[in-house]
Amino acid sequence: MNRKPEILIVDDEAIVRHSYARILSAAQCNANAVWNGDEALRAMERQPYDVVLLDLRMPGTDGMSVLKAIKQKWPESEVVVITGFPSIDSAKESVRLGAYDYLAKPVGPEEVIGATHGAITRKQWALRRVRNDASGQREARGRSTF
């Protein structure tokens, strides 16, 4: 991506939202933050984000439901789950639903940047693969089979 990556931070704790936003802004990302799952889905409707940093336990719509909705409606967006209540079951479910990564709080700046960078890289490779597949299909249709 030649532009700054667009990151959405979803966490009900203000200190976490502000901390992640500051860390990611310093890492040359455009970071926006919302406090719950319903706000996250509204934000995605307005502008799909490259990466979503998603808490699991929040008021209203929980993180697993948000993850499922994001991967259904915006499959090109990568999701990193960051939770203060980690468990084997929620980690497995997150990955099954399409999360790029699963981190347990507290998460340091290096971990936030690393997970975000990894998710962006995965998205770039996926987009490149889609473009290559599309151009290969166009070439194949243009060939004669005589």
DSSP file (Angstrom, degrees, kcal/mol; ACC not computed):
  #  RESIDUE AA STRUCTURE BP1 BP2  ACC     N-H-->O    O-->H-N    N-H-->O    O-->H-N    TCO  KAPPA ALPHA  PHI   PSI    X-CA   Y-CA   Z-CA
    1    1 A M              0   0    0      0, 0.0   123,-0.0     0, 0.0   119,-0.0   0.000 360.0 360.0 360.0 129.3    0.0    0.0    0.0
    2    2 A N        +     0   0    0      2,-0.1     2,-0.2     0, 0.0     0, 0.0   0.658 360.0  67.7 -87.3 -17.0    1.4    3.4   -1.0
    3    3 A R  S    S-     0   0    0      1,-0.1     3,-0.1     3,-0.0     0, 0.0  -0.517 103.3 -83.2 -95.1 167.4   -1.1    5.2    1.3
    4    4 A K        -     0   0    0     -2,-0.2    25,-0.2     1,-0.1    -1,-0.1  -0.523  53.5-108.3 -68.5 135.0   -1.2    5.1    5.0
    5    5 A P        -     0   0    0      0, 0.0    25,-2.8     0, 0.0     2,-0.6  -0.365  26.5-128.4 -63.7 143.4   -3.1    2.1    6.3
    6    6 A E  E     -a   30   0A   0     23,-0.2    45,-1.7    42,-0.1    44,-1.6  -0.859  29.4-172.2 -96.9 119.0   -6.5    2.7    7.8
    7    7 A I  E     -ab  31  51A   0     23,-3.2    25,-2.6    -2,-0.6     2,-0.5  -0.931  12.5-158.1-118.1 134.6   -6.8    1.1   11.2
    8    8 A L  E     -ab  32  52A   0     43,-2.6    45,-3.0    -2,-0.4     2,-0.5  -0.957   7.5-158.2-111.4 126.0  -10.0    0.9   13.4
    9    9 A I  E     -ab  33  53A   0     23,-3.0    25,-2.8    -2,-0.5     2,-0.5  -0.902   7.4-171.6-103.9 126.7   -9.5    0.4   17.1
   10   10 A V  E     +ab  34  54A   0     43,-3.0    45,-2.3    -2,-0.5     2,-0.3  -0.927  28.2 128.6-124.6 106.1  -12.5   -1.1   18.9
   11   11 A D        -     0   0    0     23,-1.9     6,-0.1    -2,-0.5    47,-0.1  -0.972  52.5-140.2-157.1 140.5  -12.3   -1.1   22.7
   12   12 A D  S    S+     0   0    0     45,-0.3     2,-0.6    -2,-0.3    23,-0.1   0.575  83.8  87.0 -80.6  -7.9  -14.6    0.0   25.5
   13   13 A E     >  -     0   0    0      1,-0.2     4,-2.2     2,-0.0     3,-0.4  -0.836  66.6-155.2 -96.0 118.8  -11.6    1.3   27.5
   14   14 A A  H  > S+     0   0    0     -2,-0.6     4,-2.7     1,-0.2     5,-0.3   0.881  93.4  55.5 -59.0 -41.2  -10.7    4.9   26.6
   15   15 A I  H  > S+     0   0    0      1,-0.2     4,-2.1     2,-0.2    -1,-0.2   0.875 108.9  48.1 -62.2 -36.9   -7.1    4.6   27.8
   16   16 A V  H  > S+     0   0    0     -3,-0.4     4,-2.8     2,-0.2     5,-0.3   0.933 111.8  49.2 -67.8 -47.1   -6.6    1.6   25.4
   17   17 A R  H  X S+     0   0    0     -4,-2.2     4,-2.3     1,-0.2    -2,-0.2   0.937 115.0  43.8 -58.1 -48.1   -8.2    3.3   22.5
   18   18 A H  H  X S+     0   0    0     -4,-2.7     4,-2.3     2,-0.2    -1,-0.2   0.894 113.9  50.6 -66.7 -39.8   -6.0    6.4   23.0
   19   19 A S  H  X S+     0   0    0     -4,-2.1     4,-2.5    -5,-0.3    -2,-0.2   0.951 113.2  43.9 -63.4 -50.8   -2.9    4.4   23.6
   20   20 A Y  H  X S+     0   0    0     -4,-2.8     4,-2.8     1,-0.2     5,-0.3   0.902 113.3  52.4 -62.1 -41.1   -3.3    2.3   20.5
   21   21 A A  H  X S+     0   0    0     -4,-2.3     4,-2.4    -5,-0.3    -1,-0.2   0.917 111.2  46.5 -61.6 -43.3   -4.2    5.3   18.3
   22   22 A R  H  X S+     0   0    0     -4,-2.3     4,-2.0     2,-0.2    -2,-0.2   0.931 113.4  49.0 -64.5 -45.6   -1.1    7.2   19.5
   23   23 A I  H  X S+     0   0    0     -4,-2.5     4,-0.9     1,-0.2    -2,-0.2   0.930 115.2  43.6 -59.3 -47.4    1.1    4.1   18.9
   24   24 A L  H  <>S+     0   0    0     -4,-2.8     5,-1.9     1,-0.2    -1,-0.2   0.841 109.6  55.3 -73.3 -33.4   -0.2    3.6   15.4
   25   25 A S  H ><5S+     0   0    0     -4,-2.4     3,-1.5    -5,-0.3    -1,-0.2   0.912 107.5  50.7 -62.9 -40.7   -0.2    7.2   14.4
   26   26 A A  H 3<5S+     0   0    0     -4,-2.0    -1,-0.2     1,-0.3    -2,-0.2   0.753 105.5  58.1 -66.6 -23.4    3.5    7.3   15.3
   27   27 A A  T 3<5S-     0   0    0     -4,-0.9    -1,-0.3    -5,-0.2    -2,-0.2   0.097 126.4-100.0 -94.0  21.2    3.9    4.2   13.1
   28   28 A Q  T < 5S+     0   0    0     -3,-1.5     2,-0.3     1,-0.2    -3,-0.2   0.859  81.1 129.4  65.9  39.9    2.5    6.1   10.0
   29   29 A C      < -     0   0    0     -5,-1.9     2,-0.8   -25,-0.2    -1,-0.2  -0.905  62.0-124.1-118.1 151.2   -1.1    4.7   10.2
   30   30 A N  E     -a    6   0A   0    -25,-2.8   -23,-3.2    -2,-0.3     2,-0.5  -0.871  38.8-168.9 -89.9 112.7   -4.4    6.5   10.1
   31   31 A A  E     +a    7   0A   0     -2,-0.8     2,-0.3   -25,-0.2   -23,-0.2  -0.907  14.6 177.7-113.7 129.7   -6.0    5.3   13.3
   32   32 A N  E     -a    8   0A   0    -25,-2.6   -23,-3.0    -2,-0.5     2,-0.4  -0.920  13.5-153.8-121.9 152.7   -9.6    5.8   14.3
   33   33 A A  E     -a    9   0A   0     -2,-0.3     2,-0.3   -25,-0.2   -23,-0.2  -0.973  13.6-179.7-134.6 143.8  -11.3    4.5   17.5
   34   34 A V  E     -a   10   0A   0    -25,-2.8   -23,-1.9    -2,-0.4     3,-0.0  -0.913  26.1-134.0-133.7 162.8  -14.7    3.5   18.6
   35   35 A W  S    S+     0   0    0     -2,-0.3     2,-0.3   -25,-0.2   -25,-0.1   0.548  76.1  21.4-101.4  -8.1  -15.9    2.2   21.9
   36   36 A N  S  > S-     0   0    0     22,-0.1     4,-1.9     1,-0.1     5,-0.1  -0.957  78.3 -99.1-153.3 173.4  -18.2   -0.7   21.1
   37   37 A G  H  > S+     0   0    0     24,-0.8     4,-2.2    22,-0.6     5,-0.2   0.854 116.6  54.2 -64.8 -38.5  -19.2   -3.3   18.4
   38   38 A D  H  > S+     0   0    0      1,-0.2     4,-1.9     2,-0.2    -1,-0.2   0.918 110.1  47.5 -63.6 -42.5  -22.2   -1.4   17.1
   39   39 A E  H  > S+     0   0    0      1,-0.2     4,-2.6     2,-0.2    -1,-0.2   0.873 108.8  56.3 -63.6 -37.2  -20.0    1.7   16.5
   40   40 A A  H  X S+     0   0    0     -4,-1.9     4,-2.3     1,-0.2    -2,-0.2   0.928 107.5  47.0 -61.3 -45.6  -17.4   -0.5   14.8
   41   41 A L  H  X S+     0   0    0     -4,-2.2     4,-1.8     2,-0.2    -1,-0.2   0.879 112.0  50.4 -66.9 -37.0  -19.9   -1.8   12.3
   42   42 A R  H  X S+     0   0    0     -4,-1.9     4,-1.7     2,-0.2    -1,-0.2   0.913 110.4  50.4 -64.4 -41.7  -21.2    1.7   11.6
   43   43 A A  H  X S+     0   0    0     -4,-2.6     4,-2.2     1,-0.2    -2,-0.2   0.904 109.1  51.2 -62.9 -41.0  -17.6    2.9   11.0
   44   44 A M  H  < S+     0   0    0     -4,-2.3    -1,-0.2     1,-0.2    -2,-0.2   0.859 106.0  55.4 -65.3 -34.9  -17.0    0.0    8.6
   45   45 A E  H  < S+     0   0    0     -4,-1.8    -1,-0.2     1,-0.2    -2,-0.2   0.889 111.1  45.1 -63.0 -38.7  -20.1    0.9    6.7
   46   46 A R  H  < S-     0   0    0     -4,-1.7    -2,-0.2     1,-0.3    -1,-0.2   0.885 138.3  -5.6 -71.3 -39.4  -18.8    4.4    6.2
   47   47 A Q  S  < S-     0   0    0     -4,-2.2    -1,-0.3    -5,-0.1    -2,-0.1  -0.803  71.3-129.5-160.3 108.5  -15.3    3.3    5.3
   48   48 A P        -     0   0    0      0, 0.0     2,-0.2     0, 0.0    -4,-0.1  -0.416  31.1-138.8 -62.1 135.3  -13.9   -0.3    5.3
   49   49 A Y        -     0   0    0      1,-0.1   -42,-0.2    -2,-0.1     3,-0.1  -0.620  11.1-133.3 -96.9 154.5  -10.7   -0.4    7.2
   50   50 A D  S    S+     0   0    0    -44,-1.6    28,-2.8     1,-0.3     2,-0.4   0.923  93.1  13.9 -68.6 -45.5   -7.5   -2.3    6.3
   51   51 A V  E     -bc   7  78A   0    -45,-1.7   -43,-2.6    26,-0.2     2,-0.5  -0.992  64.5-158.7-136.0 139.8   -7.1   -3.6    9.9
   52   52 A V  E     -bc   8  79A   0     26,-2.5    28,-3.1    -2,-0.4     2,-0.7  -0.982   7.2-154.9-118.8 122.9   -9.4   -3.7   12.9
   53   53 A L  E     -bc   9  80A   0    -45,-3.0   -43,-3.0    -2,-0.5     2,-0.5  -0.889  28.9-167.2 -93.3 115.5   -8.0   -4.1   16.4
   54   54 A L  E     -bc  10  81A   0     26,-3.0    28,-2.6    -2,-0.7     2,-0.2  -0.918  21.6-153.0-124.0 122.1  -10.9   -5.7   18.2
   55   55 A D        -     0   0    0    -45,-2.3    28,-0.2    -2,-0.5     3,-0.1  -0.545  12.7-148.0 -78.1 153.6  -11.7   -6.2   21.9
   56   56 A L  S    S+     0   0    0     26,-0.3     7,-3.0     1,-0.2     2,-0.8   0.871  79.4  57.5 -92.0 -42.6  -14.0   -9.2   22.6
   57   57 A R        +     0   0    0      5,-0.2   -45,-0.3     6,-0.1    -1,-0.2  -0.816  69.8 133.0-100.2 111.1  -15.8   -8.1   25.7
   58   58 A M        -     0   0    0     -2,-0.8   -22,-0.1     2,-0.2     2,-0.1  -0.955  60.2 -85.2-146.1 160.9  -17.7   -4.8   25.2
   59   59 A P  S    S+     0   0    0      0, 0.0   -22,-0.6     0, 0.0     2,-0.3  -0.398  99.1   2.0 -64.8 148.4  -21.2   -3.4   25.9
   60   60 A G  S    S+     0   0    0    -24,-0.1     2,-0.3   -23,-0.1    -2,-0.2  -0.548 126.8  25.9  78.3-137.1  -23.7   -4.2   23.2
   61   61 A T  S    S-     0   0    0     -2,-0.3   -24,-0.8     1,-0.1   -23,-0.1  -0.448  86.3-130.6 -66.1 125.1  -22.6   -6.4   20.3
   62   62 A D     >  -     0   0    0     -2,-0.3     4,-1.8   -25,-0.1     3,-0.2  -0.245  20.2-105.1 -77.1 166.7  -19.6   -8.5   21.5
   63   63 A G  H  > S+     0   0    0     -7,-3.0     4,-3.1     1,-0.2     5,-0.2   0.840 116.2  56.5 -62.1 -38.5  -16.3   -8.9   19.6
   64   64 A M  H  > S+     0   0    0     -8,-0.4     4,-2.4     1,-0.2    -1,-0.2   0.907 108.9  47.7 -62.1 -40.6  -17.0  -12.3   18.2
   65   65 A S  H  > S+     0   0    0     -3,-0.2     4,-2.2     2,-0.2    -1,-0.2   0.889 112.9  48.8 -66.2 -38.3  -20.2  -11.1   16.6
   66   66 A V  H  X S+     0   0    0     -4,-1.8     4,-2.8     2,-0.2    -2,-0.2   0.925 110.4  51.0 -66.4 -44.4  -18.3   -8.1   15.2
   67   67 A L  H  X S+     0   0    0     -4,-3.1     4,-2.5     1,-0.2     5,-0.2   0.936 110.7  48.9 -56.9 -48.2  -15.5  -10.3   13.9
   68   68 A K  H  X S+     0   0    0     -4,-2.4     4,-1.5     1,-0.2    -1,-0.2   0.915 113.0  47.3 -59.5 -45.1  -18.1  -12.6   12.1
   69   69 A A  H  X S+     0   0    0     -4,-2.2     4,-2.8     2,-0.2     5,-0.4   0.906 111.8  50.1 -64.8 -42.4  -19.8   -9.6   10.5
   70   70 A I  H  X S+     0   0    0     -4,-2.8     4,-3.2     1,-0.2     7,-0.3   0.941 111.2  47.5 -62.9 -46.9  -16.6   -8.0    9.4
   71   71 A K  H  < S+     0   0    0     -4,-2.5    -1,-0.2    -5,-0.2    -2,-0.2   0.778 115.7  46.4 -68.9 -24.6  -15.3  -11.1    7.7
   72   72 A Q  H  < S+     0   0    0     -4,-1.5    -2,-0.2    -5,-0.2    -1,-0.2   0.916 125.5  27.6 -79.0 -45.6  -18.7  -11.7    6.0
   73   73 A K  H  < S+     0   0    0     -4,-2.8    -2,-0.2     1,-0.2    -3,-0.2   0.817 136.7  24.6 -87.5 -32.7  -19.2   -8.1    4.7
   74   74 A W    ><  +     0   0    0     -4,-3.2     3,-2.2    -5,-0.4    -1,-0.2  -0.552  65.0 165.0-132.4  66.4  -15.6   -6.9    4.4
   75   75 A P  T 3  S+     0   0    0      0, 0.0    -1,-0.1     0, 0.0    -4,-0.1   0.717  73.7  64.5 -62.4 -19.9  -13.5  -10.1    3.9
   76   76 A E  T 3  S+     0   0    0     -3,-0.1     2,-0.3     2,-0.1    51,-0.1   0.640  84.7  91.2 -78.1 -12.8  -10.5   -8.0    2.7
   77   77 A S  S <  S-     0   0    0     -3,-2.2     2,-0.3    -7,-0.3   -26,-0.2  -0.665  73.2-140.0 -81.7 135.8  -10.3   -6.3    6.1
   78   78 A E  E     -c   51   0A   0    -28,-2.8   -26,-2.5    -2,-0.3     2,-0.4  -0.734  12.8-152.6 -95.4 146.7   -7.9   -8.0    8.6
   79   79 A V  E     -c   52   0A   0     19,-0.4    21,-3.0    -2,-0.3    22,-1.0  -0.975   9.5-166.9-124.7 131.1   -8.9   -8.4   12.2
   80   80 A V  E     -cd  53 101A   0    -28,-3.1   -26,-3.0    -2,-0.4     2,-0.5  -0.977  17.4-146.6-113.5 117.9   -6.6   -8.6   15.2
   81   81 A V  E     -cd  54 102A   0     20,-2.5    22,-3.2    -2,-0.5     2,-0.4  -0.724  17.3-178.1 -85.3 129.4   -8.4   -9.7   18.4
   82   82 A I  E     + d   0 103A   0    -28,-2.6     2,-0.4    -2,-0.5   -26,-0.3  -0.969  12.8 173.7-128.8 114.3   -6.9   -8.2   21.6
   83   83 A T  E     - d   0 104A   0     20,-2.5    22,-3.1    -2,-0.4   -28,-0.1  -0.921  40.2-152.8-129.7 147.7   -8.6   -9.3   24.8
   84   84 A G  S    S+     0   0    0     -2,-0.4    -1,-0.1     1,-0.2    20,-0.1   0.460  99.6  54.2 -87.9  -4.1   -8.2   -8.9   28.5
   85   85 A F  S    S-     0   0    0      2,-0.1    -1,-0.2     5,-0.0     5,-0.1  -0.548  78.9-178.7-128.8  65.1  -10.0  -12.3   29.0
   86   86 A P        +     0   0    0      0, 0.0     2,-0.3     0, 0.0     3,-0.1  -0.330   5.8 166.4 -70.8 147.7   -8.0  -14.8   26.8
   87   87 A S     >  -     0   0    0      1,-0.1     4,-2.2    -2,-0.0     5,-0.2  -0.982  46.5-117.3-152.6 156.5   -9.0  -18.4   26.6
   88   88 A I  H  > S+     0   0    0     -2,-0.3     4,-2.6     1,-0.2     5,-0.2   0.912 115.6  52.3 -59.4 -43.0   -8.2  -21.3   24.3
   89   89 A D  H  > S+     0   0    0      1,-0.2     4,-2.4     2,-0.2    -1,-0.2   0.921 111.1  44.6 -63.4 -45.0  -11.8  -21.5   23.2
   90   90 A S  H  > S+     0   0    0      2,-0.2     4,-2.3     1,-0.2    -1,-0.2   0.852 112.9  52.7 -70.5 -31.5  -12.0  -17.8   22.2
   91   91 A A  H  X S+     0   0    0     -4,-2.2     4,-2.2     2,-0.2    -2,-0.2   0.942 112.0  45.0 -65.6 -46.6   -8.6  -18.0   20.5
   92   92 A K  H  X S+     0   0    0     -4,-2.6     4,-2.5     1,-0.2    -2,-0.2   0.909 114.5  48.7 -63.4 -42.3   -9.7  -21.0   18.4
   93   93 A E  H  X S+     0   0    0     -4,-2.4     4,-2.1    -5,-0.2    -1,-0.2   0.903 109.6  52.5 -65.2 -40.9  -13.1  -19.4   17.6
   94   94 A S  H  <>S+     0   0    0     -4,-2.3     5,-2.7     2,-0.2     4,-0.5   0.933 112.6  44.0 -60.3 -46.9  -11.4  -16.1   16.6
   95   95 A V  H ><5S+     0   0    0     -4,-2.2     3,-1.2     3,-0.2    -1,-0.2   0.905 111.2  54.1 -66.2 -41.3   -9.0  -17.9   14.2
   96   96 A R  H 3<5S+     0   0    0     -4,-2.5    -1,-0.2     1,-0.3    -2,-0.2   0.867 107.7  51.4 -59.5 -36.3  -11.9  -20.1   12.8
   97   97 A L  T 3<5S-     0   0    0     -4,-2.1    -1,-0.3    -5,-0.2    -2,-0.2   0.542 130.6 -92.7 -81.1  -6.7  -13.9  -16.9   12.1
   98   98 A G  T < 5 +     0   0    0     -3,-1.2   -19,-0.4    -4,-0.5    -3,-0.2   0.567  66.0 158.5 112.5   8.9  -10.9  -15.4   10.2
   99   99 A A      < -     0   0    0     -5,-2.7    -1,-0.2    -6,-0.2   -19,-0.2  -0.398  35.4-146.3 -64.7 142.0   -9.0  -13.3   12.7
  100  100 A Y  S    S-     0   0    0    -21,-3.0     2,-0.3     1,-0.2   -20,-0.2   0.885  76.8  -1.5 -72.8 -40.6   -5.4  -12.7   11.6
  101  101 A D  E     -d   80   0A   0    -22,-1.0   -20,-2.5    -7,-0.0     2,-0.4  -0.945  56.3-146.2-149.4 164.7   -4.0  -12.7   15.2
  102  102 A Y  E     -d   81   0A   0     -2,-0.3     2,-0.3   -22,-0.2   -20,-0.2  -0.966  21.9-178.4-140.0 116.6   -5.2  -13.1   18.8
  103  103 A L  E     -d   82   0A   0    -22,-3.2   -20,-2.5    -2,-0.4     2,-0.5  -0.909  20.1-136.0-121.9 146.2   -3.3  -11.2   21.6
  104  104 A A  E     -d   83   0A   0     -2,-0.3   -20,-0.2   -22,-0.2   -22,-0.0  -0.856  42.0 -85.2-100.7 132.3   -3.8  -11.1   25.3
  105  105 A K  S    S+     0   0    0    -22,-3.1     2,-0.1    -2,-0.5   -22,-0.0  -0.445 102.1  62.9 -71.5 151.2   -3.8   -7.8   27.2
  106  106 A P  S    S-     0   0    0      0, 0.0     2,-0.5     0, 0.0    -2,-0.1   0.496  73.3-177.9 -76.7 146.7   -1.7   -6.1   28.3
  107  107 A V        -     0   0    0     -2,-0.1    -2,-0.1    -4,-0.1   -25,-0.0  -0.963  15.7-140.5-118.2 125.7   -0.2   -5.5   24.9
  108  108 A G     >  -     0   0    0     -2,-0.5     4,-2.1     1,-0.1     3,-0.3  -0.317  30.1-101.0 -79.9 166.2    2.9   -3.4   24.5
  109  109 A P  H  > S+     0   0    0      0, 0.0     4,-2.7     0, 0.0     5,-0.2   0.869 121.3  54.4 -55.3 -40.9    3.5   -0.9   21.7
  110  110 A E  H  > S+     0   0    0      1,-0.2     4,-2.8     2,-0.2     5,-0.2   0.889 108.7  48.8 -63.2 -38.5    5.8   -3.4   19.8
  111  111 A E  H  > S+     0   0    0     -3,-0.3     4,-2.7     2,-0.2     5,-0.3   0.901 111.4  49.3 -68.0 -40.6    3.1   -6.0   19.8
  112  112 A V  H  X S+     0   0    0     -4,-2.1     4,-2.1     2,-0.2    -2,-0.2   0.945 116.2  42.3 -62.5 -48.0    0.4   -3.6   18.6
  113  113 A I  H  X S+     0   0    0     -4,-2.7     4,-3.0     2,-0.2     5,-0.2   0.923 115.5  50.1 -65.5 -44.2    2.7   -2.4   15.7
  114  114 A G  H  X S+     0   0    0     -4,-2.8     4,-2.6    -5,-0.2    -2,-0.2   0.925 112.8  44.8 -61.6 -46.8    3.9   -6.0   14.9
  115  115 A A  H  X S+     0   0    0     -4,-2.7     4,-2.2     2,-0.2    -1,-0.2   0.903 115.7  47.9 -65.0 -40.8    0.4   -7.4   14.8
  116  116 A T  H  X S+     0   0    0     -4,-2.1     4,-2.4    -5,-0.3    -2,-0.2   0.932 112.6  48.3 -65.6 -45.6   -0.9   -4.5   12.7
  117  117 A H  H  X S+     0   0    0     -4,-3.0     4,-2.5     1,-0.2    -2,-0.2   0.912 111.5  50.6 -61.1 -43.3    2.1   -4.7   10.3
  118  118 A G  H  X S+     0   0    0     -4,-2.6     4,-2.3    -5,-0.2    -1,-0.2   0.900 110.6  49.0 -61.5 -41.3    1.6   -8.4    9.9
  119  119 A A  H  X S+     0   0    0     -4,-2.2     4,-2.2     2,-0.2    -1,-0.2   0.889 111.2  49.7 -65.9 -39.5   -2.1   -8.0    9.2
  120  120 A I  H  X S+     0   0    0     -4,-2.4     4,-2.6     2,-0.2    -2,-0.2   0.922 110.6  50.1 -64.8 -43.7   -1.3   -5.3    6.6
  121  121 A T  H  X S+     0   0    0     -4,-2.5     4,-2.3     1,-0.2    -2,-0.2   0.915 109.9  50.5 -61.0 -43.5    1.3   -7.5    4.9
  122  122 A R  H  X S+     0   0    0     -4,-2.3     4,-2.3     1,-0.2    -1,-0.2   0.911 110.5  49.9 -60.9 -42.0   -1.3  -10.4    4.8
  123  123 A K  H  X S+     0   0    0     -4,-2.2     4,-2.6     2,-0.2     5,-0.2   0.921 109.3  51.5 -63.2 -43.5   -3.8   -8.1    3.2
  124  124 A Q  H  X S+     0   0    0     -4,-2.6     4,-2.3     1,-0.2    -2,-0.2   0.916 111.3  47.3 -59.7 -44.1   -1.3   -6.9    0.6
  125  125 A W  H  X S+     0   0    0     -4,-2.3     4,-2.4     2,-0.2    -1,-0.2   0.896 111.7  50.6 -65.5 -39.8   -0.4  -10.5   -0.4
  126  126 A A  H  X S+     0   0    0     -4,-2.3     4,-2.2     2,-0.2    -2,-0.2   0.916 112.0  46.8 -64.3 -42.9   -4.1  -11.4   -0.6
  127  127 A L  H  X S+     0   0    0     -4,-2.6     4,-2.4     2,-0.2    -2,-0.2   0.894 111.8  51.1 -65.5 -39.6   -4.9   -8.5   -2.9
  128  128 A R  H  X S+     0   0    0     -4,-2.3     4,-2.6    -5,-0.2    -2,-0.2   0.911 109.8  50.4 -63.2 -42.1   -1.8   -9.2   -5.0
  129  129 A R  H  X S+     0   0    0     -4,-2.4     4,-2.7     2,-0.2    -2,-0.2   0.908 109.8  50.2 -63.1 -42.2   -3.0  -12.9   -5.3
  130  130 A V  H  X S+     0   0    0     -4,-2.2     4,-2.4     2,-0.2    -2,-0.2   0.927 111.9  47.7 -62.6 -44.7   -6.5  -11.8   -6.4
  131  131 A R  H  X S+     0   0    0     -4,-2.4     4,-2.4     2,-0.2    -2,-0.2   0.917 113.1  48.1 -63.1 -42.6   -5.1   -9.4   -9.0
  132  132 A N  H  X S+     0   0    0     -4,-2.6     4,-2.3     2,-0.2    -2,-0.2   0.901 111.8  49.6 -65.0 -41.2   -2.7  -12.1  -10.4
  133  133 A D  H  X S+     0   0    0     -4,-2.7     4,-2.0     2,-0.2    -1,-0.2   0.913 111.9  49.0 -62.4 -42.1   -5.6  -14.6  -10.5
  134  134 A A  H  X S+     0   0    0     -4,-2.4     4,-1.9     2,-0.2    -2,-0.2   0.909 112.5  46.3 -65.4 -43.1   -7.8  -12.1  -12.3
  135  135 A S  H  X S+     0   0    0     -4,-2.4     4,-2.2     1,-0.2    -1,-0.2   0.870 111.2  53.3 -70.0 -34.4   -5.1  -11.3  -14.9
  136  136 A G  H  X S+     0   0    0     -4,-2.3     4,-2.3     2,-0.2    -1,-0.2   0.876 108.2  50.1 -65.0 -37.5   -4.3  -15.0  -15.4
  137  137 A Q  H  X S+     0   0    0     -4,-2.0     4,-2.0     2,-0.2    -2,-0.2   0.882 109.6  50.8 -68.0 -38.3   -8.0  -15.7  -16.1
  138  138 A R  H  X S+     0   0    0     -4,-1.9     4,-1.4     2,-0.2    -2,-0.2   0.914 111.7  48.0 -64.4 -42.0   -8.1  -12.8  -18.7
  139  139 A E  H  X S+     0   0    0     -4,-2.2     4,-0.7     1,-0.2     3,-0.2   0.914 110.3  51.5 -63.7 -42.9   -5.0  -14.2  -20.4
  140  140 A A  H >< S+     0   0    0     -4,-2.3     3,-0.7     1,-0.2    -1,-0.2   0.874 108.6  51.1 -63.9 -37.6   -6.4  -17.7  -20.4
  141  141 A R  H 3< S+     0   0    0     -4,-2.0    -1,-0.2     1,-0.2    -2,-0.2   0.813 107.3  54.6 -69.3 -28.4   -9.7  -16.5  -22.0
  142  142 A G  H 3< S+     0   0    0     -4,-1.4    -1,-0.2    -3,-0.2     2,-0.2   0.601  90.8  94.9 -81.6 -11.3   -7.8  -14.7  -24.7
  143  143 A R  S << S-     0   0    0     -3,-0.7     2,-0.3    -4,-0.7    -3,-0.0  -0.537  73.2-127.8 -83.2 145.5   -5.8  -17.8  -25.8
  144  144 A S        -     0   0    0     -2,-0.2    -2,-0.1     1,-0.1    -1,-0.0  -0.674   6.6-153.1 -86.6 146.2   -6.9  -20.0  -28.6
  145  145 A T              0   0    0     -2,-0.3    -1,-0.1     1,-0.2    -2,-0.0   0.154 360.0 360.0-105.3  17.6   -7.1  -23.8  -27.9
  146  146 A F              0   0    0      0, 0.0    -1,-0.2     0, 0.0    -2,-0.0   0.489 360.0 360.0 -69.2 360.0   -6.5  -24.9  -31.6
